[in-house]
Amino acid sequence: MADRLMLLDTASLYFRAFYGVPDSLKRADGTPVNAVRGLLDMIARLVSEFEPTHLVACWDDDWRPHWRVELIPSYKAHRVEQVVPAGPDIEEVPDPLEAQLPMIREALGLLGIPIVGVAAHEADDVIGSLATQATIPVDVVSGDRDLFQLVDDDRGVRVIYTARGMNRLELVDNEWVVAKYGIEASQYADFATLRGDSSDGLPGVAGIGEKTAAGLLGDFGSLDAMLAVASGDPDAAAAAPATMSASMRAKLTGAHEYLAVAPTVVNVVRDLDLPSAEDLDARLAPVTGARRETLEDLAEEWNLGGSVPRVLAALDQAPAE
């Protein structure tokens, strides 16, 4: 079997598990375990169905980096519980979920799944860097459509999109993006910049929605090219395959300050200095010995039901090197 790296947008998955699995599931001391159980079941399902050879859990060491906020102060502002001037802001996370994060990290460690985060960067940036630098095909697992910008058919990078639930997973490649949005996957970051995203506090350009953004990218190819035309550059206008209306030029030039910084916020970082999947010891393998015994003990202690046997069974099928 050919090697394939799977990158988990871990927060996206454990939030989905928390809200999708009944919170009546608790361990003996009353601590909820629904996110832990749900995440382990997701991993079991993903490993069994897509058969990755390597797996990394990417982590938000900073879910709202200050360097992004300095450029666009509204970035994820509606999700801030407490601003921390000298460190990562505290995200509004339900207490019952917060209590499960140490359990999630411990379970991933016992499964042999490395957790990778980078200071002052989001999990998206870790995913972007690992996917871009990988020498093998990559599956990115997330409910965040911003990661569609990483899709690259030539390199075998695709997104397993979880927004519709684990029973309705969508496999996002370039053809899927074209069919959904009318743009190439390589244009997605420019598309998202123009359209904006209220869930991330990105205003977009007033008067430009999805259809208009897609049309502009179809006509001009990239945000840089359309901005050059909008600025009145005669060489850019002469080289452009389409003309731009005066009203559209006004919309783009009127959003100059936003468009000068938004691409830096929207584009995921791709050049973080990270070890390769091999150096991370990310190859999947059966869990044996003391780690398996500990996990089986925790399954009972934490009331994890069948989620631990299911994920162990999935890893038991991991292909030999």
CORGIHU-V204645 format. One record per residue. N is the residue number from 0. RES is the residue in one letter. PHI is phi in degrees with one decimal (NA if undefined). Layout:
# CORGIHU-V204645
n:N res:RES phi:PHI
n:N res:RES phi:PHI
This chain:
# CORGIHU-V204645
n:0 res:M phi:NA
n:1 res:A phi:-68.7
n:2 res:D phi:-66.4
n:3 res:R phi:-148.0
n:4 res:L phi:-95.8
n:5 res:M phi:-110.8
n:6 res:L phi:-113.7
n:7 res:L phi:-93.7
n:8 res:D phi:-80.7
n:9 res:T phi:-59.7
n:10 res:A phi:-62.4
n:11 res:S phi:-57.1
n:12 res:L phi:-77.2
n:13 res:Y phi:-73.7
n:14 res:F phi:-64.0
n:15 res:R phi:-62.1
n:16 res:A phi:-64.5
n:17 res:F phi:-60.4
n:18 res:Y phi:-85.9
n:19 res:G phi:-101.3
n:20 res:V phi:-111.5
n:21 res:P phi:-55.3
n:22 res:D phi:-80.0
n:23 res:S phi:-73.8
n:24 res:L phi:-78.1
n:25 res:K phi:-138.3
n:26 res:R phi:-86.6
n:27 res:A phi:-58.8
n:28 res:D phi:-84.6
n:29 res:G phi:93.1
n:30 res:T phi:-70.7
n:31 res:P phi:-62.8
n:32 res:V phi:-131.2
n:33 res:N phi:-64.1
n:34 res:A phi:-68.3
n:35 res:V phi:-63.3
n:36 res:R phi:-60.4
n:37 res:G phi:-63.1
n:38 res:L phi:-64.4
n:39 res:L phi:-62.9
n:40 res:D phi:-66.2
n:41 res:M phi:-61.8
n:42 res:I phi:-62.2
n:43 res:A phi:-58.5
n:44 res:R phi:-64.4
n:45 res:L phi:-65.3
n:46 res:V phi:-65.8
n:47 res:S phi:-68.6
n:48 res:E phi:-80.8
n:49 res:F phi:-105.3
n:50 res:E phi:52.1
n:51 res:P phi:-68.3
n:52 res:T phi:-98.5
n:53 res:H phi:-132.2
n:54 res:L phi:-143.3
n:55 res:V phi:-129.5
n:56 res:A phi:-93.7
n:57 res:C phi:-87.8
n:58 res:W phi:-123.9
n:59 res:D phi:-83.0
n:60 res:D phi:-69.8
n:61 res:D phi:-145.5
n:62 res:W phi:-74.7
n:63 res:R phi:-141.9
n:64 res:P phi:-58.1
n:65 res:H phi:-61.8
n:66 res:W phi:-66.6
n:67 res:R phi:-76.1
n:68 res:V phi:-65.3
n:69 res:E phi:-61.8
n:70 res:L phi:-81.3
n:71 res:I phi:-133.6
n:72 res:P phi:-58.3
n:73 res:S phi:-78.2
n:74 res:Y phi:-58.5
n:75 res:K phi:54.6
n:76 res:A phi:-62.9
n:77 res:H phi:-70.8
n:78 res:R phi:-105.8
n:79 res:V phi:-84.1
n:80 res:E phi:-92.0
n:81 res:Q phi:-151.6
n:82 res:V phi:-80.0
n:83 res:V phi:-120.8
n:84 res:P phi:-58.6
n:85 res:A phi:-99.9
n:86 res:G phi:-163.9
n:87 res:P phi:-61.2
n:88 res:D phi:-62.1
n:89 res:I phi:-88.3
n:90 res:E phi:-79.6
n:91 res:E phi:-74.9
n:92 res:V phi:-121.2
n:93 res:P phi:-55.1
n:94 res:D phi:-53.6
n:95 res:P phi:-63.4
n:96 res:L phi:-80.8
n:97 res:E phi:-54.1
n:98 res:A phi:-65.4
n:99 res:Q phi:-92.9
n:100 res:L phi:-62.0
n:101 res:P phi:-61.9
n:102 res:M phi:-66.2
n:103 res:I phi:-61.6
n:104 res:R phi:-64.2
n:105 res:E phi:-66.1
n:106 res:A phi:-63.7
n:107 res:L phi:-62.0
n:108 res:G phi:-62.2
n:109 res:L phi:-66.6
n:110 res:L phi:-78.4
n:111 res:G phi:81.1
n:112 res:I phi:-97.3
n:113 res:P phi:-67.7
n:114 res:I phi:-104.4
n:115 res:V phi:-126.0
n:116 res:G phi:-136.6
n:117 res:V phi:-134.1
n:118 res:A phi:-55.2
n:119 res:A phi:64.8
n:120 res:H phi:-141.5
n:121 res:E phi:-86.5
n:122 res:A phi:-58.9
n:123 res:D phi:-56.4
n:124 res:D phi:-71.4
n:125 res:V phi:-63.1
n:126 res:I phi:-61.6
n:127 res:G phi:-60.2
n:128 res:S phi:-71.1
n:129 res:L phi:-64.8
n:130 res:A phi:-67.2
n:131 res:T phi:-70.9
n:132 res:Q phi:-90.2
n:133 res:A phi:-67.5
n:134 res:T phi:-103.9
n:135 res:I phi:-128.0
n:136 res:P phi:-58.6
n:137 res:V phi:-133.9
n:138 res:D phi:-111.2
n:139 res:V phi:-100.1
n:140 res:V phi:-106.0
n:141 res:S phi:-164.4
n:142 res:G phi:-102.0
n:143 res:D phi:-99.1
n:144 res:R phi:-70.5
n:145 res:D phi:-57.4
n:146 res:L phi:-78.7
n:147 res:F phi:-61.3
n:148 res:Q phi:-63.1
n:149 res:L phi:-87.2
n:150 res:V phi:-59.4
n:151 res:D phi:-149.7
n:152 res:D phi:-61.0
n:153 res:D phi:-64.4
n:154 res:R phi:-101.3
n:155 res:G phi:74.6
n:156 res:V phi:-98.7
n:157 res:R phi:-136.4
n:158 res:V phi:-114.8
n:159 res:I phi:-92.2
n:160 res:Y phi:-92.2
n:161 res:T phi:-103.3
n:162 res:A phi:-60.1
n:163 res:R phi:-95.2
n:164 res:G phi:103.9
n:165 res:M phi:-68.9
n:166 res:N phi:-88.1
n:167 res:R phi:-135.4
n:168 res:L phi:-63.8
n:169 res:E phi:-118.3
n:170 res:L phi:-97.1
n:171 res:V phi:-94.8
n:172 res:D phi:-122.0
n:173 res:N phi:-63.5
n:174 res:E phi:-60.1
n:175 res:W phi:-63.6
n:176 res:V phi:-63.5
n:177 res:V phi:-61.0
n:178 res:A phi:-66.3
n:179 res:K phi:-79.1
n:180 res:Y phi:-119.3
n:181 res:G phi:76.8
n:182 res:I phi:-134.9
n:183 res:E phi:-79.4
n:184 res:A phi:-58.8
n:185 res:S phi:-65.3
n:186 res:Q phi:-96.4
n:187 res:Y phi:-62.9
n:188 res:A phi:-62.9
n:189 res:D phi:-63.8
n:190 res:F phi:-58.9
n:191 res:A phi:-66.7
n:192 res:T phi:-62.2
n:193 res:L phi:-67.6
n:194 res:R phi:-72.4
n:195 res:G phi:79.5
n:196 res:D phi:-156.1
n:197 res:S phi:-63.1
n:198 res:S phi:-68.4
n:199 res:D phi:-110.2
n:200 res:G phi:72.7
n:201 res:L phi:-100.0
n:202 res:P phi:-71.9
n:203 res:G phi:71.6
n:204 res:V phi:-98.6
n:205 res:A phi:-55.8
n:206 res:G phi:87.2
n:207 res:I phi:-118.5
n:208 res:G phi:-102.9
n:209 res:E phi:-60.1
n:210 res:K phi:-65.9
n:211 res:T phi:-67.4
n:212 res:A phi:-60.7
n:213 res:A phi:-63.1
n:214 res:G phi:-63.3
n:215 res:L phi:-62.0
n:216 res:L phi:-68.9
n:217 res:G phi:-65.2
n:218 res:D phi:-78.5
n:219 res:F phi:-114.2
n:220 res:G phi:91.9
n:221 res:S phi:-152.3
n:222 res:L phi:-63.4
n:223 res:D phi:-58.5
n:224 res:A phi:-65.6
n:225 res:M phi:-70.2
n:226 res:L phi:-68.4
n:227 res:A phi:-64.6
n:228 res:V phi:-66.5
n:229 res:A phi:-62.0
n:230 res:S phi:-74.1
n:231 res:G phi:93.2
n:232 res:D phi:-60.9
n:233 res:P phi:-65.9
n:234 res:D phi:-67.2
n:235 res:A phi:-65.1
n:236 res:A phi:-64.2
n:237 res:A phi:-67.2
n:238 res:A phi:-83.7
n:239 res:A phi:-70.9
n:240 res:P phi:-77.9
n:241 res:A phi:-144.1
n:242 res:T phi:-95.4
n:243 res:M phi:-119.8
n:244 res:S phi:-68.8
n:245 res:A phi:-62.5
n:246 res:S phi:-66.3
n:247 res:M phi:-70.5
n:248 res:R phi:-60.1
n:249 res:A phi:-65.3
n:250 res:K phi:-64.3
n:251 res:L phi:-71.4
n:252 res:T phi:-70.2
n:253 res:G phi:-67.4
n:254 res:A phi:-100.8
n:255 res:H phi:-55.6
n:256 res:E phi:-62.6
n:257 res:Y phi:-65.1
n:258 res:L phi:-69.6
n:259 res:A phi:-72.8
n:260 res:V phi:-117.8
n:261 res:A phi:-58.8
n:262 res:P phi:-57.5
n:263 res:T phi:-66.2
n:264 res:V phi:-75.4
n:265 res:V phi:-77.0
n:266 res:N phi:-69.3
n:267 res:V phi:-72.5
n:268 res:V phi:-73.6
n:269 res:R phi:-117.9
n:270 res:D phi:-122.3
n:271 res:L phi:-62.6
n:272 res:D phi:-81.7
n:273 res:L phi:-123.3
n:274 res:P phi:-68.9
n:275 res:S phi:-72.6
n:276 res:A phi:-59.1
n:277 res:E phi:-66.7
n:278 res:D phi:-67.8
n:279 res:L phi:-78.7
n:280 res:D phi:57.1
n:281 res:A phi:-92.7
n:282 res:R phi:-66.5
n:283 res:L phi:-70.8
n:284 res:A phi:-155.6
n:285 res:P phi:-56.8
n:286 res:V phi:-87.3
n:287 res:T phi:-131.9
n:288 res:G phi:62.2
n:289 res:A phi:-64.0
n:290 res:R phi:-65.1
n:291 res:R phi:-68.4
n:292 res:E phi:-62.4
n:293 res:T phi:-62.6
n:294 res:L phi:-66.0
n:295 res:E phi:-66.5
n:296 res:D phi:-66.0
n:297 res:L phi:-67.1
n:298 res:A phi:-58.0
n:299 res:E phi:-78.1
n:300 res:E phi:-63.9
n:301 res:W phi:-95.1
n:302 res:N phi:58.9
n:303 res:L phi:-90.1
n:304 res:G phi:57.4
n:305 res:G phi:-86.0
n:306 res:S phi:-66.1
n:307 res:V phi:-69.7
n:308 res:P phi:-56.3
n:309 res:R phi:-67.6
n:310 res:V phi:-71.9
n:311 res:L phi:-66.0
n:312 res:A phi:-63.9
n:313 res:A phi:-63.6
n:314 res:L phi:-71.8
n:315 res:D phi:-61.1
n:316 res:Q phi:-91.5
n:317 res:A phi:-58.8
n:318 res:P phi:-67.3
n:319 res:A phi:-68.9
n:320 res:E phi:-65.0
